[in-house]
Amino acid sequence: PKAHRSMPARRPVLKVVARRTSDSCPFLNEELAFELCPGEVVWLRGASGAGKSYTSLHLAGLAKLPGAEIHMEWDPSVAAAQRIGFLFQKGVLIDSLSLAANLALAAEAAALPADSDAIAAALEAVGLSPSADGSKMPGELSGGMLRRAALAQILAQRKCADR
């Protein structure tokens, strides 16, 4: 016989259902639905012009998706300021600043401490080395490192319990 281990129930922090209501809706699916549990990542995939960016902007409250009805249900334990983060296709590092200085700027823009411990934690969380990579300029980073640096910027702007 095989041993089966029961997994603990994971409660979603977000449930989304988007229904197409007219032809002005950029996506062709009749419905888009997903749940997001702690530790999970979601990405929208589709052809150019399929409404991925518009849907993301709507979910973040930055735009209204035409021709669609969207219902979002957040777990009340997730603070509004911690709900949405964007990782755009193109990074937004300032070329004249080191990676660490870019992260410090992101933290300061969010009115958070930009100390070396916070910067190091953000870099380490995405697999970058504070000592080896923090002083690098954006032009010295590989494509994969640039993607991780963009994610580190988002992390640097998050208010953490231990900060």
Buried (B, 14 or more C-beta within 10 A) or exposed (E): EEEEEEEEEEEBBBBBBBBBEEEEBBBEEEEBEEBBEEEEEEEBEBEEEBBBBBBBBBBEEEEEBBBBEBEEEBBEEEEEEEBEEEEEEEBEBEEEBBBBBBBBBBBEEBEBBBEEEBBBBBBEEBEBEBEEBBEBBBEEBEEEBBBBBBBBBBBBBBEEEEE
